[in-house]
Amino acid sequence: MIDLHTHTIFSDGELIPFELARRAAAIGYQAIAITDHVDFSNIDFVVPSIVKAVRKLKGHATIEVIPGAEITHSPPGLIPELVREARALGAKIVIVHGETIVEPVLKGTNRAAIEAGADILAHPGLISEEDVLFAKEIGVTLEITTRKGHSLSNGHVAREAMRLGADLSINTDTHSPGDLITEEIARRVLAGAGIGEGFIESIFAHSRSLVERAVRGN
């Protein structure tokens, strides 16, 4: 299992980074990204703290741990600057909290995230055909999520991504230990979203490529 969207006590998660990494390894993960929620109020603290924890784990963890950030509920006009700042501070996977149907995310967030070149657009809700095509063009990955509520639009995201050729990843948006999943559960969630076996394999392969790219950037 590769999971590129998780949270720790540096935002609203329950675990410190070392414990999150250990619990993920214990259930068979190969890689995990720590992507705590950020805006301009906390980005200068959160991202360097994650980077430090990941650096200290190097050579000790049994899985690949990647420092990241999730830009959350930002006004669309500020997203490009936040993406740049997160990368400058050391985030190797930058996620934007997309237009989920269960939260009051500002319209235009999906578009701004793609324009900013985020790595992953998380739970993008009822994303438009135009934005899916734009994500494909720019190389922004769309997320299938196992998170309660956000997952309600998985079927729409999967259908449009497969129809239009955009990249997908499956992530948990973990906040507590029970949110971590096995690869078998991930496969079942993807199948439940209407994704066939062949395409499921391509999703896992794409997640591996995101990890490889992030590691090369270290």
BELQUI-V250867 format. One record per residue. RES is the residue in three letters. PHI is phi in radians with two decimals (999 if undefined). PSI is psi as a letter, one per 30 degrees, with the letter a starting at -180 (999 if undefined). Layout:
res=RES phi=PHI psi=PSI
res=RES phi=PHI psi=PSI
This chain:
res=MET phi=999 psi=k
res=ILE phi=-2.03 psi=k
res=ASP phi=-2.29 psi=j
res=LEU phi=-1.88 psi=g
res=HIS phi=-2.63 psi=j
res=THR phi=-2.48 psi=l
res=HIS phi=-2.31 psi=l
res=THR phi=-2.22 psi=a
res=ILE phi=-1.14 psi=f
res=PHE phi=-1.24 psi=f
res=SER phi=-2.36 psi=c
res=ASP phi=-2.02 psi=g
res=GLY phi=-1.48 psi=l
res=GLU phi=-1.74 psi=f
res=LEU phi=-1.95 psi=l
res=ILE phi=-1.33 psi=l
res=PRO phi=-0.98 psi=e
res=PHE phi=-1.05 psi=e
res=GLU phi=-1.22 psi=e
res=LEU phi=-1.02 psi=e
res=ALA phi=-1.10 psi=e
res=ARG phi=-1.17 psi=e
res=ARG phi=-1.14 psi=e
res=ALA phi=-1.13 psi=e
res=ALA phi=-1.07 psi=e
res=ALA phi=-1.15 psi=f
res=ILE phi=-1.83 psi=g
res=GLY phi=1.78 psi=g
res=TYR phi=-1.13 psi=k
res=GLN phi=-1.73 psi=e
res=ALA phi=-2.73 psi=l
res=ILE phi=-2.55 psi=k
res=ALA phi=-1.92 psi=k
res=ILE phi=-1.70 psi=j
res=THR phi=-2.26 psi=i
res=ASP phi=-1.20 psi=l
res=HIS phi=-1.14 psi=k
res=VAL phi=-2.42 psi=l
res=ASP phi=-2.50 psi=a
res=PHE phi=-1.26 psi=f
res=SER phi=-1.35 psi=f
res=ASN phi=-2.39 psi=f
res=ILE phi=-1.05 psi=e
res=ASP phi=-1.18 psi=f
res=PHE phi=-1.68 psi=e
res=VAL phi=-1.17 psi=e
res=VAL phi=-1.10 psi=e
res=PRO phi=-1.05 psi=e
res=SER phi=-1.15 psi=e
res=ILE phi=-1.14 psi=e
res=VAL phi=-1.02 psi=e
res=LYS phi=-1.09 psi=e
res=ALA phi=-1.07 psi=e
res=VAL phi=-1.15 psi=e
res=ARG phi=-1.09 psi=e
res=LYS phi=-1.19 psi=f
res=LEU phi=-1.30 psi=f
res=LYS phi=-0.94 psi=k
res=GLY phi=1.53 psi=f
res=HIS phi=-2.00 psi=e
res=ALA phi=-1.30 psi=k
res=THR phi=-1.65 psi=g
res=ILE phi=-2.28 psi=l
res=GLU phi=-1.37 psi=k
res=VAL phi=-2.05 psi=k
res=ILE phi=-2.04 psi=k
res=PRO phi=-1.35 psi=k
res=GLY phi=-2.63 psi=a
res=ALA phi=-2.82 psi=k
res=GLU phi=-2.06 psi=j
res=ILE phi=-1.32 psi=k
res=THR phi=-2.22 psi=k
res=HIS phi=0.95 psi=h
res=SER phi=-1.38 psi=k
res=PRO phi=-0.96 psi=k
res=PRO phi=-0.90 psi=e
res=GLY phi=-1.15 psi=f
res=LEU phi=-1.69 psi=f
res=ILE phi=-1.07 psi=e
res=PRO phi=-1.00 psi=e
res=GLU phi=-1.14 psi=e
res=LEU phi=-1.15 psi=e
res=VAL phi=-1.07 psi=e
res=ARG phi=-1.07 psi=e
res=GLU phi=-1.12 psi=e
res=ALA phi=-1.04 psi=e
res=ARG phi=-1.15 psi=e
res=ALA phi=-1.09 psi=e
res=LEU phi=-1.46 psi=f
res=GLY phi=2.03 psi=g
res=ALA phi=-1.20 psi=k
res=LYS phi=-1.71 psi=f
res=ILE phi=-2.21 psi=j
res=VAL phi=-1.92 psi=k
res=ILE phi=-1.94 psi=k
res=VAL phi=-2.03 psi=k
res=HIS phi=-1.22 psi=j
res=GLY phi=-1.38 psi=a
res=GLU phi=-1.42 psi=h
res=THR phi=-0.91 psi=k
res=ILE phi=-1.42 psi=f
res=VAL phi=-1.90 psi=g
res=GLU phi=-2.43 psi=l
res=PRO phi=-1.46 psi=h
res=VAL phi=-1.28 psi=k
res=LEU phi=-1.10 psi=k
res=LYS phi=-1.07 psi=k
res=GLY phi=1.75 psi=f
res=THR phi=-1.13 psi=e
res=ASN phi=-0.99 psi=e
res=ARG phi=-1.09 psi=e
res=ALA phi=-1.11 psi=e
res=ALA phi=-1.11 psi=e
res=ILE phi=-1.19 psi=e
res=GLU phi=-1.02 psi=e
res=ALA phi=-1.35 psi=f
res=GLY phi=1.31 psi=h
res=ALA phi=-1.03 psi=l
res=ASP phi=-1.25 psi=e
res=ILE phi=-2.38 psi=k
res=LEU phi=-1.71 psi=j
res=ALA phi=-1.32 psi=k
res=HIS phi=0.45 psi=i
res=PRO phi=-1.40 psi=g
res=GLY phi=1.08 psi=b
res=LEU phi=-1.53 psi=i
res=ILE phi=-1.01 psi=k
res=SER phi=-1.34 psi=l
res=GLU phi=-1.02 psi=e
res=GLU phi=-1.04 psi=e
res=ASP phi=-1.28 psi=e
res=VAL phi=-1.10 psi=e
res=LEU phi=-1.12 psi=e
res=PHE phi=-1.18 psi=e
res=ALA phi=-1.06 psi=e
res=LYS phi=-1.05 psi=e
res=GLU phi=-1.11 psi=e
res=ILE phi=-1.40 psi=f
res=GLY phi=1.62 psi=g
res=VAL phi=-1.61 psi=k
res=THR phi=-1.46 psi=k
res=LEU phi=-1.69 psi=k
res=GLU phi=-1.79 psi=k
res=ILE phi=-1.69 psi=k
res=THR phi=-2.08 psi=k
res=THR phi=-1.69 psi=g
res=ARG phi=-1.30 psi=k
res=LYS phi=-0.96 psi=k
res=GLY phi=1.54 psi=d
res=HIS phi=-1.03 psi=e
res=SER phi=-1.27 psi=f
res=LEU phi=-1.08 psi=f
res=SER phi=-1.79 psi=g
res=ASN phi=-0.97 psi=e
res=GLY phi=-1.06 psi=e
res=HIS phi=-1.13 psi=e
res=VAL phi=-1.07 psi=e
res=ALA phi=-1.11 psi=e
res=ARG phi=-1.06 psi=e
res=GLU phi=-1.22 psi=e
res=ALA phi=-1.14 psi=e
res=MET phi=-1.19 psi=e
res=ARG phi=-1.15 psi=e
res=LEU phi=-1.84 psi=f
res=GLY phi=1.51 psi=g
res=ALA phi=-1.48 psi=l
res=ASP phi=-1.36 psi=k
res=LEU phi=-2.20 psi=l
res=SER phi=-2.36 psi=l
res=ILE phi=-2.00 psi=k
res=ASN phi=-2.38 psi=l
res=THR phi=-1.71 psi=f
res=ASP phi=0.98 psi=h
res=THR phi=-1.05 psi=k
res=HIS phi=-2.13 psi=f
res=SER phi=-2.44 psi=l
res=PRO phi=-0.96 psi=e
res=GLY phi=-1.22 psi=f
res=ASP phi=-1.41 psi=f
res=LEU phi=-1.17 psi=k
res=ILE phi=-2.30 psi=l
res=THR phi=-1.50 psi=l
res=GLU phi=-1.08 psi=e
res=GLU phi=-1.08 psi=e
res=ILE phi=-1.14 psi=e
res=ALA phi=-1.03 psi=e
res=ARG phi=-1.08 psi=e
res=ARG phi=-1.20 psi=e
res=VAL phi=-1.12 psi=e
res=LEU phi=-1.11 psi=e
res=ALA phi=-1.09 psi=e
res=GLY phi=-1.14 psi=f
res=ALA phi=-1.48 psi=g
res=GLY phi=1.60 psi=g
res=ILE phi=-1.72 psi=k
res=GLY phi=-1.34 psi=l
res=GLU phi=-1.02 psi=e
res=GLY phi=-1.07 psi=e
res=PHE phi=-1.25 psi=e
res=ILE phi=-1.03 psi=e
res=GLU phi=-1.09 psi=e
res=SER phi=-1.20 psi=e
res=ILE phi=-1.16 psi=e
res=PHE phi=-1.10 psi=e
res=ALA phi=-1.11 psi=e
res=HIS phi=-1.15 psi=e
res=SER phi=-1.07 psi=e
res=ARG phi=-1.08 psi=e
res=SER phi=-1.16 psi=e
res=LEU phi=-1.14 psi=e
res=VAL phi=-1.11 psi=e
res=GLU phi=-1.05 psi=e
res=ARG phi=-1.13 psi=e
res=ALA phi=-1.13 psi=e
res=VAL phi=-1.17 psi=e
res=ARG phi=-1.07 psi=f
res=GLY phi=-1.38 psi=f
res=ASN phi=-1.22 psi=999
